Amino acid sequence: MTGYNAYEFEEECDCDFTGASVFTADTKEDFEQISQEIRLTSPGGETIDYIAGFFYQSSELDFEDAIVIPDDSLLLPAFSGTLTALGLADPSIIQDTSTERSFEQDTDLWSVFAQFTWNINDEMRLTVGGRYTDEEKDASRHQFHVDNTSAVQPVGAVADDLNVFYGLFRIEPYDEIENDRDETSFTPLVTFQYDVSGDTMVYATYTKGFKSGGFDVRSNAHPDSSVVNAQRAFAIDLVGVFEYEEEEAESIEVGAKLGLADGAAELNIAMFRTEYTDLQTSQFDGTLGFNVTNAGEATSQGVELDGRWRVSEGLTLSGSFAYLDFEYDKFPNAQCYFGQTPNSATDPGLCDVEGERREFTPEYQATLSFDYFMPLGDALEFRTTLDVIYSDDYLASPTLDPNLEQDSYTKVNARISIGGSDGMWDVALVGKNLTDEEVVSFGNTTPLSTTLTGGAGAAYYGFYDRPSSVALQGTLRF
């Protein structure tokens, strides 16, 4: 199997999330990837079934982004007094300037894998497998300011003025930094299955997972751990963020798949526990950048159930339930949310969130669906579906800010349709989020809001799911 994938991407984002002109974030990305896999499999149905193979992948990424200050930006009057006090002769020099970053990365990966299933007898199966992976990455990153007159990197007094201005946002220019990584990992899998009866199967599985480390594209941190210029009357003290470590996960799961009601129903049950080491996280730095870092240790465990029941020829019920317990066991280098007092004993200026839940990890989730079908003569059929979706509360920000907590909610979706019995067409009335729940899918502190208030306040933004909607939908299959 041979695969090829490439894309070019450009975006201009009004990422200050206000109706005013403050700044824009422009992004360009160029990606290309090719992969090759050779796989050998057994015919199946033998005492020993197997699959084995070799995989290779190579990719190139070129990334550029820029924070652009337009000539009508509110930052000009907001900081004119501050910039004059710091030594700028003409604060308007920041008009139409930008601070830009370029990033390049080349990746080569190869792996060999094999999996064997021993069909011990008609009721028991043992599967053992593993994958060995080797991944190499070479990357470089460069941060620089661009003049508003010559559209090149400024020098002399102009460079100093721009350093002062963008330094207020904790962004300092630096020459190109580069590094390379070479990582290897072996990830095993062991699964045992036992057919207790024709309708019931129980299983247990153990596996290890691996996510390679890499290089942070969007961090504004200077490669030096501390950058201080006494003449500017301010200091930037940031841990140099360019490289993060690989993430490892070790998981065990036990469960059962049950056939009930003489085959009219089925129920799947799973209990799991996953322990993470160096869990990779991305957190907003409170101004204009994102830092990828590693949480030392975390544990995710819980129970999941899902099932279906055909109550009658026309009515089917289905549902699911999940309980999730997620906890950071060790994370002393988390980004503090606004107003939180840094409390890390090992990383000054950061926060220790040991014992906290990760964002987007509600403790309980559940769904319930009703699907009813009825023929209307020989040519038509009527179908209606009702979905009820419940989620417990959760935090919507990677910084675990309690001001961005999503309350628990229950969504209701419905669909009523009439169509041809041959399935070639239908007309449906579709309602989504009929309870009109306000659900935040992601939120954070608004960029620069703490800077503009001198640390006295913060603003927030959030992305919401769609509100209640009703639509008429027609489908024609040909």
C-alpha positions as CSV (number, residue, x, y, z in Angstrom):
1,M,0.0,0.0,0.0
2,T,1.4,3.3,-1.1
3,G,0.1,6.7,0.2
4,Y,0.7,10.3,-0.7
5,N,-0.7,13.3,0.9
6,A,0.1,17.0,0.4
7,Y,-1.6,20.3,1.2
8,E,-1.1,24.1,1.3
9,F,-2.9,26.1,3.9
10,E,-3.3,29.9,4.5
11,E,-5.3,31.6,7.2
12,E,-5.8,35.2,8.5
13,C,-7.3,35.1,11.9
14,D,-8.7,38.0,13.8
15,C,-7.5,36.3,16.9
16,D,-7.9,39.1,19.4
17,F,-11.5,37.9,19.5
18,T,-12.9,41.4,19.7
19,G,-14.8,43.7,17.3
20,A,-11.9,46.2,17.4
21,S,-8.8,46.4,15.4
22,V,-6.0,45.0,17.6
23,F,-3.9,42.5,15.7
24,T,-4.2,39.6,13.2
25,A,-2.5,36.2,13.3
26,D,-1.5,35.1,9.8
27,T,-0.6,31.5,9.2
28,K,0.9,29.6,6.2
29,E,1.6,25.9,6.1
30,D,3.0,23.6,3.4
31,F,3.0,19.8,4.1
32,E,4.0,16.8,2.0
33,Q,4.0,13.1,3.0
34,I,4.6,9.8,1.4
35,S,4.2,6.3,3.0
36,Q,4.8,2.7,2.0
37,E,3.5,-0.4,3.7
38,I,4.2,-4.1,2.9
39,R,1.9,-6.5,4.7
40,L,1.8,-10.3,4.8
41,T,-1.2,-12.1,6.2
42,S,-2.3,-15.7,6.7
43,P,-5.4,-17.0,4.9
44,G,-7.3,-17.1,8.2
45,G,-9.1,-19.9,10.0
46,E,-5.9,-21.8,10.9
47,T,-4.6,-22.8,14.3
48,I,-2.2,-19.9,14.0
49,D,-3.3,-16.8,12.2
50,Y,-0.8,-14.0,11.6
51,I,-0.2,-10.6,10.1
52,A,3.3,-9.0,9.7
53,G,4.8,-6.2,7.8
54,F,7.0,-3.2,7.3
55,F,6.0,0.5,7.3
56,Y,7.9,3.6,6.1
57,Q,6.8,7.3,6.2
58,S,8.6,10.5,5.2
59,S,7.2,14.0,5.6
60,E,8.2,17.6,5.2
61,L,6.5,20.6,7.0
62,D,7.1,24.3,6.4
63,F,5.3,26.6,8.7
64,E,5.1,30.4,9.0
65,D,3.1,32.7,11.2
66,A,3.0,36.4,12.0
67,I,1.4,38.7,14.6
68,V,0.6,41.8,12.5
69,I,-0.2,45.2,14.0
70,P,-2.4,47.2,11.6
71,D,-2.1,51.0,11.4
72,D,-5.5,51.5,13.3
73,S,-4.7,49.1,16.1
74,L,-5.9,50.0,19.6
75,L,-2.5,49.0,20.8
76,L,-1.1,52.4,19.6
77,P,-3.0,54.6,22.1
78,A,-3.0,51.9,24.7
79,F,0.8,51.7,24.9
80,S,2.0,55.1,23.6
81,G,2.7,56.4,27.1
82,T,4.4,53.1,28.2
83,L,6.5,53.0,25.0
84,T,7.6,56.6,25.4
85,A,8.6,56.0,29.0
86,L,10.7,53.0,27.8
87,G,12.6,55.2,25.4
88,L,10.7,55.1,22.0
89,A,11.1,58.5,20.3
90,D,8.0,57.7,18.1
91,P,5.6,55.1,19.3
92,S,3.8,55.1,15.9
93,I,6.8,53.2,14.5
94,I,5.0,50.0,15.5
95,Q,2.2,50.6,12.9
96,D,2.1,47.9,10.2
97,T,4.9,45.9,11.8
98,S,4.9,42.3,12.7
99,T,6.7,39.7,14.6
100,E,7.1,36.5,12.6
101,R,8.2,32.9,13.1
102,S,9.3,30.3,10.6
103,F,9.5,26.6,11.4
104,E,10.7,23.6,9.3
105,Q,10.7,19.9,10.1
106,D,11.7,16.8,8.2
107,T,10.5,13.4,9.6
108,D,11.5,9.9,8.6
109,L,9.8,6.9,10.3
110,W,10.0,3.2,9.8
111,S,8.6,0.3,11.8
112,V,8.2,-3.5,11.7
113,F,5.2,-5.2,13.2
114,A,3.8,-8.7,13.7
115,Q,0.7,-10.2,15.4
116,F,-0.1,-13.8,16.0
117,T,-3.4,-15.3,17.1
118,W,-3.4,-18.8,18.5
119,N,-6.8,-20.4,18.2
120,I,-6.4,-22.7,21.2
121,N,-9.8,-24.3,20.6
122,D,-13.2,-23.2,19.4
123,E,-13.8,-21.2,22.6
124,M,-10.3,-19.6,23.4
125,R,-8.0,-17.4,21.5
126,L,-4.7,-15.8,22.5
127,T,-3.3,-12.9,20.5
128,V,0.3,-11.6,20.9
129,G,1.8,-8.8,18.8
130,G,4.3,-6.0,18.8
131,R,5.6,-3.1,16.8
132,Y,9.1,-1.7,16.7
133,T,9.3,2.0,15.6
134,D,12.2,4.2,14.8
135,E,11.6,7.9,14.1
136,E,14.0,10.7,13.2
137,K,13.1,14.4,13.2
138,D,15.1,17.5,12.2
139,A,13.6,20.9,12.9
140,S,14.5,24.6,13.1
141,R,12.7,27.7,14.3
142,H,13.4,31.4,13.9
143,Q,11.7,34.4,15.5
144,F,12.1,37.9,14.0
145,H,10.5,41.3,13.7
146,V,9.6,43.0,10.4
147,D,9.8,46.7,9.8
148,N,6.8,48.7,8.4
149,T,8.9,50.5,5.8
150,S,11.3,48.0,4.3
151,A,9.5,44.8,5.1
152,V,12.7,43.3,6.3
153,Q,14.2,42.5,9.6
154,P,15.0,45.9,11.2
155,V,18.4,46.9,12.6
156,G,19.7,49.6,14.9
157,A,17.2,51.9,16.7
158,V,14.2,50.5,14.9
159,A,15.1,47.0,16.0
160,D,15.4,48.2,19.6
161,D,12.0,49.9,19.4
162,L,10.3,46.8,18.1
163,N,12.1,44.6,20.7
164,V,10.6,46.9,23.4
165,F,7.1,46.7,22.0
166,Y,6.9,43.0,21.3
167,G,8.8,42.3,24.5
168,L,5.7,43.6,26.3
169,F,4.0,40.5,24.9
170,R,6.8,38.2,26.0
171,I,8.1,37.8,22.5
172,E,11.9,38.2,21.8
173,P,13.6,37.7,18.4
174,Y,16.3,35.1,18.2
175,D,18.5,33.5,15.5
176,E,17.6,30.2,14.1
177,I,17.6,27.4,16.5
178,E,17.7,23.7,15.4
179,N,17.9,20.3,16.7
180,D,17.2,16.7,15.8
181,R,15.7,13.7,17.6
182,D,16.0,9.9,17.1
183,E,13.6,7.8,19.0
184,T,12.8,4.1,19.1
185,S,10.0,2.3,20.8
186,F,8.6,-1.2,21.2
187,T,4.9,-1.4,21.8
188,P,3.5,-4.9,22.7
189,L,0.0,-6.2,22.7
190,V,-1.5,-9.3,24.5
191,T,-5.2,-10.2,24.3
192,F,-7.1,-13.3,25.6
193,Q,-10.6,-14.0,24.5
194,Y,-12.9,-16.7,25.8
195,D,-16.4,-17.6,24.4
196,V,-18.3,-18.5,27.5
197,S,-21.3,-19.5,25.4
198,G,-22.6,-18.8,21.9
199,D,-23.8,-15.4,23.1
200,T,-21.1,-14.3,25.6
201,M,-17.5,-13.5,25.1
202,V,-15.1,-12.2,27.7
203,Y,-11.7,-10.7,27.1
204,A,-8.7,-9.1,28.7
205,T,-6.0,-7.1,26.9
206,Y,-2.7,-5.4,27.8
207,T,-1.0,-2.9,25.5
208,K,1.6,-0.1,25.5
209,G,1.4,3.0,23.4
210,F,3.9,5.5,22.2
211,K,3.7,9.0,20.8
212,S,7.0,10.4,19.7
213,G,8.4,13.7,21.0
214,G,9.0,16.7,18.8
215,F,9.5,20.4,18.4
216,D,7.1,23.1,19.4
217,V,5.9,25.2,16.5
218,R,3.8,27.8,18.3
219,S,5.8,28.7,21.4
220,N,7.0,32.3,21.8
221,A,9.5,31.3,24.5
222,H,13.0,32.4,23.9
223,P,15.5,29.5,23.6
224,D,17.4,30.9,26.6
225,S,15.7,30.2,29.9
226,S,15.9,33.9,30.9
227,V,16.1,37.0,28.7
228,V,16.6,40.2,30.6
229,N,17.4,43.7,29.3
230,A,17.7,46.1,32.2
231,Q,17.6,49.1,29.9
232,R,14.1,48.3,28.9
233,A,12.8,48.3,32.5
234,F,11.1,44.9,32.1
235,A,12.2,41.3,32.0
236,I,11.1,38.2,30.2
237,D,11.6,35.0,32.2
238,L,10.5,32.0,30.2
239,V,11.6,28.4,30.2
240,G,13.0,27.8,26.8
241,V,10.4,25.7,24.9
242,F,11.5,24.1,21.6
243,E,11.6,20.4,22.3
244,Y,9.2,18.1,24.2
245,E,9.6,14.4,25.1
246,E,7.9,11.3,23.9
247,E,4.7,10.2,25.6
248,E,4.1,6.6,26.7
249,A,0.9,4.9,27.8
250,E,0.3,1.5,29.4
251,S,-3.2,0.2,29.3
252,I,-5.2,-2.8,30.6
253,E,-8.8,-3.5,29.7
254,V,-11.2,-6.3,30.7
255,G,-14.7,-6.7,29.3
256,A,-17.5,-8.7,27.9
257,K,-19.7,-8.8,24.8
258,L,-23.1,-10.3,25.7
259,G,-26.0,-11.5,23.5
260,L,-29.3,-11.2,25.3
261,A,-33.1,-11.7,24.7
262,D,-32.5,-14.6,22.3
263,G,-30.3,-12.5,20.0
264,A,-32.6,-9.4,20.0
265,A,-30.2,-7.5,22.2
266,E,-26.5,-7.1,22.8
267,L,-24.5,-5.4,25.6
268,N,-20.8,-4.5,25.6
269,I,-19.0,-3.8,28.9
270,A,-15.4,-2.6,29.3
271,M,-13.3,-1.6,32.3
272,F,-10.0,0.1,31.6
273,R,-7.1,1.8,33.2
274,T,-4.4,3.7,31.3
275,E,-1.3,5.2,32.9
276,Y,0.5,7.9,31.0
277,T,4.2,9.0,31.4
278,D,5.2,12.4,30.0
279,L,1.7,13.1,28.7
280,Q,2.0,15.8,26.0
281,T,-0.1,18.9,26.6
282,S,-0.5,22.2,24.8
283,Q,-1.3,25.3,26.9
284,F,-1.9,29.0,26.1
285,D,0.8,31.2,27.7
286,G,-1.6,34.0,28.5
287,T,-0.4,36.4,25.9
288,L,0.2,35.3,22.3
289,G,1.7,31.8,22.3
290,F,1.1,28.1,23.0
291,N,3.6,25.9,24.8
292,V,3.8,22.2,24.3
293,T,5.1,20.5,27.4
294,N,5.0,17.1,29.2
295,A,2.9,16.4,32.2
296,G,4.9,13.9,34.3
297,E,2.3,11.3,35.0
298,A,-1.5,10.9,34.6
299,T,-4.0,8.1,35.1
300,S,-7.3,7.6,33.2
301,Q,-9.6,4.8,34.3
302,G,-13.3,4.1,34.0
303,V,-16.2,1.9,32.8
304,E,-18.0,2.0,29.5
305,L,-21.2,0.3,28.5
306,D,-23.1,0.3,25.2
307,G,-25.9,-1.8,23.8
308,R,-28.8,-2.3,21.5
309,W,-32.3,-3.9,21.9
310,R,-34.7,-4.6,19.1
311,V,-37.9,-4.3,21.1
312,S,-40.2,-5.1,18.2
313,E,-39.9,-5.4,14.4
314,G,-40.1,-1.6,14.1
315,L,-38.6,-0.3,17.3
316,T,-34.9,-0.4,18.3
317,L,-33.4,1.1,21.5
318,S,-29.7,1.8,21.9
319,G,-27.7,3.6,24.5
320,S,-24.3,4.0,26.1
321,F,-22.9,5.0,29.5
322,A,-19.4,6.0,30.5
323,Y,-17.7,6.8,33.8
324,L,-14.3,8.4,33.5
325,D,-11.8,9.1,36.3
326,F,-8.9,11.2,35.1
327,E,-6.2,12.6,37.3
328,Y,-2.8,14.2,36.9
329,D,-0.5,12.3,39.2
330,K,2.4,14.6,38.5
331,F,2.3,17.9,36.7
332,P,4.4,20.6,38.4
333,N,5.0,22.7,35.2
334,A,1.4,23.6,34.2
335,Q,0.5,27.1,32.9
336,C,-1.3,29.0,35.6
337,Y,-4.7,30.5,34.8
338,F,-5.5,34.1,35.3
339,G,-5.5,35.0,39.0
340,Q,-3.9,31.7,40.1
341,T,-0.9,32.1,42.4
342,P,2.1,30.1,41.1
343,N,2.7,27.2,43.4
344,S,5.2,25.0,41.7
345,A,8.1,23.9,43.9
346,T,10.3,23.0,40.9
347,D,9.2,25.5,38.1
348,P,9.0,29.1,39.3
349,G,6.1,31.0,37.8
350,L,4.2,27.9,36.9
351,C,1.5,25.9,38.8
352,D,1.4,22.4,40.1
353,V,-1.9,20.7,39.2
354,E,-1.3,17.3,40.7
355,G,-4.6,15.7,41.6
356,E,-6.6,17.8,39.0
357,R,-8.7,16.5,36.1
358,R,-7.7,17.3,32.5
359,E,-9.9,19.5,30.3
360,F,-12.7,17.9,28.4
361,T,-13.0,14.9,30.8
362,P,-16.5,14.8,32.1
363,E,-17.0,12.3,34.9
364,Y,-20.2,10.9,33.4
365,Q,-21.6,10.7,29.8
366,A,-24.6,8.9,28.5
367,T,-26.7,8.6,25.3
368,L,-30.1,7.0,24.7
369,S,-31.6,6.6,21.2
370,F,-35.1,5.5,19.9
371,D,-35.4,4.4,16.3
372,Y,-38.9,3.5,15.0
373,F,-39.7,2.2,11.5
374,M,-43.0,1.5,9.9
375,P,-43.9,0.6,6.3
376,L,-46.6,2.8,4.6
377,G,-48.0,0.4,2.0
378,D,-45.7,-1.3,-0.4
379,A,-43.8,1.8,-1.7
380,L,-43.2,4.1,1.3
381,E,-41.7,3.8,4.8
382,F,-41.9,6.1,7.8
383,R,-39.0,6.4,10.2
384,T,-38.4,8.5,13.3
385,T,-35.3,8.8,15.5
386,L,-34.9,10.5,18.9
387,D,-31.4,11.0,20.5
388,V,-30.8,12.1,24.1
389,I,-27.2,13.1,24.9
390,Y,-26.0,13.8,28.4
391,S,-22.6,15.1,29.6
392,D,-21.4,15.9,33.1
393,D,-19.7,19.2,33.7
394,Y,-16.0,19.7,32.5
395,L,-13.4,22.4,32.1
396,A,-13.1,23.8,28.6
397,S,-9.6,25.4,29.0
398,P,-6.2,23.6,29.0
399,T,-5.2,25.9,31.9
400,L,-8.0,24.4,33.9
401,D,-9.5,27.9,34.5
402,P,-12.7,27.6,36.7
403,N,-14.1,30.6,34.8
404,L,-14.4,28.3,31.8
405,E,-16.3,25.5,33.3
406,Q,-19.0,23.9,31.1
407,D,-22.0,23.0,33.1
408,S,-23.7,19.6,32.7
409,Y,-26.2,19.5,29.8
410,T,-28.7,17.3,28.0
411,K,-29.1,17.7,24.2
412,V,-32.0,16.3,22.3
413,N,-31.9,15.6,18.5
414,A,-34.8,14.3,16.4
415,R,-35.4,13.2,12.9
416,I,-38.7,12.3,11.2
417,S,-38.7,11.0,7.6
418,I,-40.8,9.6,4.8
419,G,-39.1,7.8,1.9
420,G,-39.2,5.1,-0.7
421,S,-39.1,1.5,0.6
422,D,-36.2,0.9,-1.8
423,G,-34.1,3.4,0.1
424,M,-33.5,5.5,-3.0
425,W,-35.0,8.7,-1.6
426,D,-36.4,10.3,1.5
427,V,-37.6,13.7,2.9
428,A,-36.9,14.4,6.6
429,L,-37.5,17.1,9.2
430,V,-34.3,17.3,11.3
431,G,-34.0,19.0,14.7
432,K,-30.7,19.4,16.5
433,N,-30.0,20.6,20.0
434,L,-33.8,21.1,20.5
435,T,-33.2,21.9,24.2
436,D,-31.0,24.9,22.9
437,E,-28.1,24.0,25.3
438,E,-25.2,26.4,25.3
439,V,-22.1,24.2,25.1
440,V,-18.5,25.5,25.0
441,S,-16.3,23.3,22.9
442,F,-13.2,25.3,23.7
443,G,-12.3,28.4,25.6
444,N,-9.4,30.4,26.9
445,T,-8.1,33.8,28.1
446,T,-8.4,36.4,25.3
447,P,-4.9,37.1,23.9
448,L,-3.3,40.3,25.4
449,S,-6.2,40.9,27.8
450,T,-4.1,40.5,30.9
451,T,-1.3,42.6,29.3
452,L,-3.7,45.5,28.3
453,T,-5.1,45.6,31.9
454,G,-1.7,45.5,33.5
455,G,-2.5,42.1,35.0
456,A,-5.6,43.6,36.8
457,G,-8.2,41.8,34.7
458,A,-8.8,39.3,32.0
459,A,-11.3,38.7,29.2
460,Y,-12.4,35.3,27.9
461,Y,-13.5,33.8,24.6
462,G,-15.2,30.6,23.8
463,F,-16.3,28.5,20.8
464,Y,-19.9,27.3,21.1
465,D,-21.7,24.3,19.6
466,R,-24.6,25.3,17.3
467,P,-27.8,26.4,19.0
468,S,-31.2,24.8,18.4
469,S,-31.9,24.3,14.7
470,V,-34.6,22.7,12.5
471,A,-34.0,21.8,8.9
472,L,-35.8,20.2,6.0
473,Q,-33.6,17.6,4.3
474,G,-34.0,15.8,1.1
475,T,-31.9,12.8,-0.1
476,L,-31.8,11.2,-3.5
477,R,-29.5,8.2,-4.2
478,F,-28.6,7.2,-7.7
